């Protein structure tokens, strides 16, 4: 935990200082202390770098803990907000909110939550009817995700003047975020993280199966519904300002389990720290690899996450073959 916290602090400092123009630590301290308001460095740090850094932290911890909850809840190592369609559902409702309520950006997190919540319930319902196996959940999520993506593409084509940057939204990006836009999602993610950690023991019991949970006195239906809401709040809030970021909710929980095991009471804070660091690292790469040009951070996450996803699929197949 100490190591991860130090790593996060280092990445925060790096994120604020590097970009198309590098800014030294003395200039950063000077700007943060309120001096030099008329300088270009002050404008860059306060209105570009700091909002973007905070957005990366919120996106990283939100999607990672949402992925952890879904993997524990569904007992599926391949579950994540991006893989089973939760993000695309949130994206569809976010796009709808920008079409009908473009003047009120505070409605976007609410719309994103409703979309994420609806898709999570839909995928769980389909998988339950078809047989609640690990692969069934992934296949159901893939089908629903394709449908949601097609509907989102249709809306963005029919309404090209929406406030959403189509390319950045569909790939996932943090360019142009402001503190006003991430304020409400940040509060929602923070409260949801506290709630998830508070009930993390119940998540441990749920991951053992329904029968075991009932035998231990847990109200399985209520607890499952609570964690579906929490995962929807976390992923929906991030989608409302960062778009359809993928793979972070899949990769980081697995790395966290390697570090601290399977106890969600430890996994949730570790995932929050490691997810924030991973998102910041990807965002730094997105800004600096092709400087002065910039690529959406979702592309970097896909490059790093896709090989890991393929590895998990092959690992799942080998396990099924052995069984």
C-alpha positions as CSV (number, residue, x, y, z in Angstrom):
1,X,0.0,0.0,0.0
2,X,2.8,2.4,0.9
3,X,4.6,1.5,-2.4
4,X,1.5,2.1,-4.4
5,X,0.8,5.4,-2.7
6,X,4.4,6.6,-3.4
7,X,4.0,5.4,-7.0
8,X,0.8,7.4,-7.4
9,X,2.4,10.6,-6.0
10,X,5.3,10.3,-8.4
11,X,2.9,9.8,-11.3
12,X,0.8,12.8,-10.2
13,X,3.9,15.0,-10.2
14,X,4.9,13.6,-13.6
15,X,1.5,14.2,-15.1
16,X,1.4,17.8,-14.0
17,X,4.9,18.5,-15.3
18,X,5.1,16.7,-18.6
19,X,3.2,17.2,-21.9
20,X,3.6,19.2,-25.1
21,X,5.6,21.7,-22.9
22,X,7.5,20.5,-19.9
23,X,7.2,22.5,-16.7
24,X,9.8,22.2,-13.9
25,X,9.0,21.5,-10.2
26,X,9.9,25.1,-9.1
27,X,7.4,26.6,-11.6
28,X,4.7,24.1,-10.5
29,X,5.2,25.1,-6.8
30,X,5.1,28.7,-7.8
31,X,1.8,28.3,-9.7
32,X,0.2,26.2,-7.1
33,X,1.0,28.8,-4.4
34,X,-1.0,31.3,-6.4
35,X,1.8,33.3,-7.9
36,X,2.3,34.0,-11.6
37,X,-1.4,34.0,-12.6
38,X,-0.7,35.8,-15.8
39,X,1.9,33.3,-17.0
40,X,1.3,30.6,-19.5
41,X,2.5,27.9,-17.1
42,X,-0.1,29.0,-14.6
43,X,-2.9,28.6,-17.2
44,X,-1.6,25.2,-18.3
45,X,-1.2,23.8,-14.8
46,X,-4.5,25.0,-13.3
47,X,-6.8,24.7,-16.3
48,X,-5.3,21.7,-18.2
49,X,-2.9,19.6,-16.3
50,X,-4.6,19.4,-12.8
51,X,-8.1,18.7,-14.1
52,X,-6.7,16.1,-16.4
53,X,-4.7,14.5,-13.6
54,X,-7.7,14.4,-11.3
55,X,-9.9,13.0,-14.1
56,X,-7.3,10.2,-14.7
57,X,-7.4,9.3,-11.0
58,X,-11.2,9.2,-10.9
59,X,-11.4,7.2,-14.1
60,X,-8.7,4.7,-13.0
61,X,-10.0,3.9,-9.5
62,X,-13.7,4.0,-10.6
63,X,-13.4,1.5,-13.5
64,X,-10.9,-0.7,-11.7
65,X,-13.1,-1.2,-8.6
66,X,-16.2,-1.6,-10.8
67,X,-14.3,-4.4,-12.6
68,X,-13.3,-6.0,-9.3
69,X,-16.9,-5.9,-8.1
70,X,-18.3,-7.5,-11.3
71,X,-15.6,-10.2,-11.3
72,X,-16.4,-11.1,-7.7
73,X,-20.2,-10.8,-8.1
74,X,-20.3,-12.9,-11.3
75,X,-17.5,-15.2,-10.3
76,X,-16.0,-14.6,-13.7
77,X,-12.3,-13.6,-14.2
78,X,-13.2,-12.1,-17.7
79,X,-15.9,-9.7,-16.4
80,X,-15.3,-6.0,-16.5
81,X,-17.3,-2.9,-17.4
82,X,-15.8,-2.8,-20.9
83,X,-16.1,-6.5,-21.7
84,X,-19.7,-7.2,-20.6
85,X,-21.2,-4.0,-22.0
86,X,-21.6,-1.9,-18.9
87,X,-19.6,1.0,-20.4
88,X,-21.5,0.9,-23.7
89,X,-24.8,1.1,-21.9
90,X,-23.6,4.1,-20.0
91,X,-22.3,5.6,-23.2
92,X,-25.6,5.2,-24.9
93,X,-27.5,7.0,-22.2
94,X,-24.8,9.6,-22.0
95,X,-25.2,10.3,-25.7
96,X,-29.0,10.5,-25.3
97,X,-28.6,13.0,-22.5
98,X,-26.4,15.2,-24.6
99,X,-29.1,15.2,-27.4
100,X,-32.0,16.1,-25.2
101,X,-30.4,17.9,-22.3
102,X,-27.2,19.4,-23.8
103,X,-27.3,22.5,-21.6
104,X,-27.1,20.6,-18.4
105,X,-23.8,18.5,-18.1
106,X,-24.7,17.5,-14.5
107,X,-27.4,15.1,-15.9
108,X,-24.7,13.1,-17.8
109,X,-23.6,11.1,-14.7
110,X,-27.2,10.3,-13.9
111,X,-27.9,9.1,-17.4
112,X,-24.7,7.1,-17.5
113,X,-25.6,5.4,-14.2
114,X,-29.0,4.5,-15.6
115,X,-27.5,3.0,-18.7
116,X,-24.8,1.1,-16.8
117,X,-27.4,-0.2,-14.3
118,X,-29.8,-1.3,-17.1
119,X,-27.2,-3.2,-19.0
120,X,-25.8,-4.9,-16.0
121,X,-29.2,-6.2,-15.1
122,X,-29.9,-7.2,-18.7
123,X,-26.6,-9.2,-19.0
124,X,-27.2,-10.9,-15.7
125,X,-30.8,-11.8,-16.7
126,X,-29.7,-13.2,-20.1
127,X,-26.8,-15.2,-18.6
128,X,-29.0,-16.5,-15.8
129,X,-31.7,-17.7,-18.3
130,X,-29.0,-19.3,-20.6
131,X,-27.0,-20.8,-17.8
132,X,-24.9,-18.8,-15.5
133,X,-21.5,-20.0,-16.7
134,X,-18.4,-17.8,-17.1
135,X,-18.4,-17.9,-20.9
136,X,-22.2,-17.3,-21.1
137,X,-21.8,-14.0,-19.2
138,X,-19.0,-12.9,-21.6
139,X,-21.0,-13.9,-24.7
140,X,-24.2,-12.2,-23.4
141,X,-22.2,-9.1,-22.5
142,X,-20.6,-9.0,-26.0
143,X,-24.0,-9.3,-27.7
144,X,-25.5,-6.5,-25.6
145,X,-22.4,-4.4,-26.0
146,X,-22.6,-4.7,-29.8
147,X,-26.2,-3.6,-29.7
148,X,-25.5,-0.6,-27.4
149,X,-22.6,0.4,-29.6
150,X,-24.7,0.3,-32.7
151,X,-27.4,2.5,-31.1
152,X,-24.7,5.0,-29.8
153,X,-23.2,5.2,-33.3
154,X,-26.6,5.8,-34.8
155,X,-27.3,8.7,-32.3
156,X,-24.0,10.3,-32.9
157,X,-24.4,10.1,-36.7
158,X,-28.0,11.5,-36.6
159,X,-27.0,14.2,-34.2
160,X,-23.4,15.2,-35.1
161,X,-23.7,18.5,-33.3
162,X,-23.9,16.9,-29.8
163,X,-21.5,18.2,-27.2
164,X,-19.7,14.9,-27.3
165,X,-16.4,14.6,-29.3
166,X,-17.4,11.4,-31.2
167,X,-13.9,9.9,-31.7
168,X,-12.7,10.7,-28.2
169,X,-15.9,9.4,-26.6
170,X,-16.0,6.1,-28.5
171,X,-12.3,5.4,-27.9
172,X,-12.1,7.0,-24.5
173,X,-10.1,10.2,-23.7
174,X,-9.4,12.8,-21.1
175,X,-8.6,15.7,-23.4
176,X,-10.4,18.9,-22.6
177,X,-11.9,17.8,-19.2
178,X,-12.6,20.6,-16.7
179,X,-13.1,20.6,-13.0
180,X,-16.7,21.5,-13.4
181,X,-17.3,18.5,-15.5
182,X,-15.7,16.0,-13.2
183,X,-16.9,17.4,-9.9
184,X,-20.2,15.4,-9.7
185,X,-18.7,12.2,-11.1
186,X,-15.8,12.5,-8.7
187,X,-18.1,12.8,-5.7
188,X,-20.1,9.8,-6.9
189,X,-17.0,7.7,-7.3
190,X,-15.6,8.7,-3.9
191,X,-18.9,7.8,-2.1
192,X,-19.2,4.6,-4.0
193,X,-15.7,3.5,-3.1
194,X,-16.4,4.1,0.6
195,X,-19.6,2.1,0.3
196,X,-17.8,-0.7,-1.6
197,X,-15.1,-1.0,1.0
198,X,-17.7,-0.8,3.9
199,X,-19.5,-3.9,2.5
200,X,-16.4,-5.6,1.1
201,X,-16.9,-8.6,3.5
202,X,-20.3,-9.2,1.9
203,X,-18.6,-9.2,-1.5
204,X,-16.2,-11.9,-0.2
205,X,-19.2,-14.0,0.8
206,X,-21.0,-13.5,-2.5
207,X,-18.0,-14.6,-4.4
208,X,-18.3,-18.0,-2.7
209,X,-21.7,-18.7,-4.3
210,X,-25.4,-18.2,-3.4
211,X,-25.8,-21.3,-1.3
212,X,-22.7,-20.5,0.8
213,X,-23.9,-16.9,1.2
214,X,-27.3,-18.0,2.4
215,X,-25.8,-20.5,4.8
216,X,-23.7,-17.7,6.3
217,X,-26.8,-15.6,6.9
218,X,-26.2,-13.1,4.1
219,X,-29.2,-11.7,2.2
220,X,-27.9,-12.6,-1.2
221,X,-30.5,-10.8,-3.3
222,X,-30.1,-7.5,-1.5
223,X,-26.3,-7.7,-1.4
224,X,-26.1,-8.5,-5.1
225,X,-28.5,-5.6,-6.0
226,X,-26.4,-3.2,-3.8
227,X,-23.1,-4.2,-5.6
228,X,-24.8,-4.0,-9.0
229,X,-25.8,-0.4,-8.1
230,X,-22.2,0.4,-6.9
231,X,-20.5,-1.0,-10.0
232,X,-23.0,0.9,-12.2
233,X,-22.4,4.2,-10.3
234,X,-18.6,3.7,-10.6
235,X,-18.5,2.9,-14.3
236,X,-21.3,5.2,-15.3
237,X,-19.7,8.2,-13.6
238,X,-16.4,7.6,-15.5
239,X,-18.1,7.1,-18.8
240,X,-19.9,10.5,-18.4
241,X,-16.7,12.4,-18.8
242,X,-14.0,10.0,-20.1
243,X,-16.0,8.0,-22.7
244,X,-15.7,4.3,-23.3
245,X,-12.3,3.4,-21.8
246,X,-11.6,-0.3,-22.0
247,X,-9.5,-3.0,-20.4
248,X,-8.4,-1.1,-17.2
249,X,-11.3,-2.7,-15.3
250,X,-10.1,-6.1,-16.5
251,X,-6.4,-5.9,-16.1
252,X,-5.8,-4.1,-12.8
253,X,-7.9,-6.4,-10.6
254,X,-5.9,-9.4,-11.7
255,X,-2.6,-7.6,-11.0
256,X,-4.0,-6.6,-7.6
257,X,-4.9,-10.2,-6.7
258,X,-1.3,-11.2,-7.5
259,X,-0.1,-8.6,-5.0
260,X,-2.5,-9.1,-2.1
261,X,-4.6,-12.2,-2.7
262,X,-8.4,-12.5,-2.9
263,X,-9.7,-10.6,0.1
264,X,-11.8,-7.7,-1.2
265,X,-11.2,-5.8,2.0
266,X,-7.6,-5.4,0.8
267,X,-8.3,-5.6,-2.9
268,X,-10.6,-2.5,-3.1
269,X,-8.1,0.1,-1.8
270,X,-5.2,-1.6,-3.7
271,X,-7.3,-1.6,-6.9
272,X,-8.1,2.1,-6.3
273,X,-4.5,3.0,-6.0
274,X,-3.2,0.8,-8.7
275,X,-6.0,1.7,-11.1
276,X,-5.3,5.4,-10.6
277,X,-1.6,4.9,-11.3
278,X,-2.3,2.8,-14.4
279,X,-4.7,5.5,-15.8
280,X,-2.2,8.2,-15.1
281,X,0.6,6.2,-16.7
282,X,-1.5,5.6,-19.8
283,X,-2.4,9.3,-20.0
284,X,1.2,10.4,-19.7
285,X,2.1,8.1,-22.6
286,X,-0.8,9.4,-24.6
287,X,0.5,12.9,-24.2
288,X,4.2,12.3,-24.7
289,X,4.7,9.4,-27.1
290,X,3.9,11.4,-30.2
291,X,4.4,15.0,-28.8
292,X,3.4,17.6,-29.8
293,X,0.5,15.4,-31.1
294,X,-1.7,13.5,-28.7
295,X,-3.6,10.2,-28.9
296,X,-6.7,9.3,-26.9
297,X,-5.8,7.5,-23.7
298,X,-8.2,4.7,-24.6
299,X,-5.8,3.7,-27.4
300,X,-2.9,3.3,-25.0
301,X,-5.1,1.2,-22.6
302,X,-6.2,-1.0,-25.5
303,X,-2.6,-1.6,-26.6
304,X,-1.6,-2.6,-23.0
305,X,-4.8,-4.4,-22.1
306,X,-5.6,-6.5,-25.3
307,X,-2.6,-8.9,-24.9
308,X,-3.6,-9.5,-21.2
309,X,-7.2,-10.2,-22.3
310,X,-6.0,-12.8,-24.8
311,X,-3.8,-14.4,-22.1
312,X,-6.8,-14.7,-19.8
313,X,-8.9,-16.3,-22.6
314,X,-6.1,-18.9,-23.3
315,X,-5.8,-19.5,-19.5
316,X,-9.6,-20.1,-19.2
317,X,-9.5,-22.5,-22.2
318,X,-6.6,-24.5,-20.6
319,X,-8.5,-24.7,-17.3
320,X,-11.6,-26.0,-19.1
321,X,-9.5,-28.5,-21.0
322,X,-7.9,-29.7,-17.8
323,X,-11.3,-30.0,-16.0
